[in-house]
Amino acid sequence: MAESLPPPPPANIESLSNSVQELSEKRYNEVPQRYIHKGGSSGGIICASAPLLDVPSIDLSLLISPSPAGVNELKKLQSALNYCGCFQATNHGMSNIYLDKLRQVSKEFFALPMEEKQKYGRTADDIEGYGTDSVLSEHQILDWTDRLYLNISPEDKKRLEFWPENPQNFRGVLEEYVMKLKNLNEFLLKAMARSLNLEENCFLQQYGESESASIVARFNFYPACPRPDLALGVKPHGDASAITFLLQDKEVEGLQVLKDDQWFRVPVVPYSILVNVGDQVEIMSNGILKSPVHRVVTNSEEERNTLAVFFIPGSEMEIGPVEKLINEENPRMYKTVKDYVSIYFQHYQLGKRPIDALKI
């Protein structure tokens, strides 16, 4: 039989012990007030049965080819990122077995006893480590998710005390995956520039040296939710990154993208990697390549595991529209900014889009 909800904690008191997984396992009929999404302009009605988005598939092996097929795939890349800001990457060089191994270490970590996971628990004033939302406001609506948030790069920001030793292969599998994604990130930044008829290194020059750029991995666990009509796994947002790589759950949908003021479901393609443009590439491209607003819906039956890896320009780099993309027909859309991430999280947790503050 389902239990009654516990009383809410006092205002402005953050609890690090009550994971969403624990709430889900108690099988309440309702969700706590702080998880209830009010809808309206910040996200609309929560509907898991939204129409399916036709997310283009891009064959990465063709993007470097001078053949007609390669030229066509480059046009397709630009069209996809202008249309919906994301695509399903195929022929990315990673085997099905390898991607399943990544999914498995994530599942094994979140299946550990709570006291084991709490060894890697974040502190109240930090986002790195295992935990739930950072609480920045008394009126903040919380996400129905537990996360493991890890800084991968720069090397001096890596804090191995938050990297699980259980499962035993966790660290090795993650580091190998990120090395593969580093190559893909550079490859795609060049391809995006070429797709706009720009010099191929112009986005990379703004992104900066790989040693100073930030790479962040976020393992996401979305437990079953008793009221998927009221709670969101992740509230609507665009990413602060240049590029984000998402390894979706192999079976359970949940990601939705906002397009033309309507929410669309993103299909699961088990062995593709979903790539989306972040706010910083939207700025570089002067708004041609779109950073999609997206959210995660919950369901009452199944849990969901995903892994997002964010590639973020170094905080000292100036990010602004490439001059060749500015003309009378396409005036400059964004101001130049440094350290975009520093303003991002506060806006995000309050349900605002940081990129809007940079519009001219």
Stockholm file with secondary structure:
# STOCKHOLM 1.0

chainA/1-360         MAESLPPPPPANIESLSNSVQELSEKRYNEVPQRYIHKGGSSGGIICASAPLLDVPSIDLSLLISPSPAGVNELKKLQSALNYCGCFQATNHGMSNIYLDKLRQVSKEFFALPMEEKQKYGRTADDIEGYGTDSVLSEHQILDWTDRLYLNISPEDKKRLEFWPENPQNFRGVLEEYVMKLKNLNEFLLKAMARSLNLEENCFLQQYGESESASIVARFNFYPACPRPDLALGVKPHGDASAITFLLQDKEVEGLQVLKDDQWFRVPVVPYSILVNVGDQVEIMSNGILKSPVHRVVTNSEEERNTLAVFFIPGSEMEIGPVEKLINEENPRMYKTVKDYVSIYFQHYQLGKRPIDALKI
#=GR chainA/1-360 SS CCCCCCCCCCTTCCCSSCCHHHHHHTTCSSCCGGGCCCCGGGTCCCCTTCCBCCCCEEEGGGTTCCSHHHHHHHHHHHHHHHHTSEEEEESCSCCHHHHHHHHHHHHHHHTSCHHHHGGGBCCTTCCSEEESCCCCCTTCCCCSCEEEEEEEESGGGCCGGGSCCSSTTHHHHHHHHHHHHHHHHHHHHHHHHHHTTSCTTHHHHHHCCTTTSEEEEEEEEECCCSCTTTCEEEEEECCSSSEEEEECCSSCCCEEEEETTEEEECCCCTTSEEEEECHHHHHHTTTSSCCCCEEEECCSSCCEEEEEEEEECCTTSEECCCGGGCSSSSCCCBCCEECTHHHHHHHHHTTCCGGGGGBC
#=GC SS_cons         CCCCCCCCCCTTCCCSSCCHHHHHHTTCSSCCGGGCCCCGGGTCCCCTTCCBCCCCEEEGGGTTCCSHHHHHHHHHHHHHHHHTSEEEEESCSCCHHHHHHHHHHHHHHHTSCHHHHGGGBCCTTCCSEEESCCCCCTTCCCCSCEEEEEEEESGGGCCGGGSCCSSTTHHHHHHHHHHHHHHHHHHHHHHHHHHTTSCTTHHHHHHCCTTTSEEEEEEEEECCCSCTTTCEEEEEECCSSSEEEEECCSSCCCEEEEETTEEEECCCCTTSEEEEECHHHHHHTTTSSCCCCEEEECCSSCCEEEEEEEEECCTTSEECCCGGGCSSSSCCCBCCEECTHHHHHHHHHTTCCGGGGGBC
//
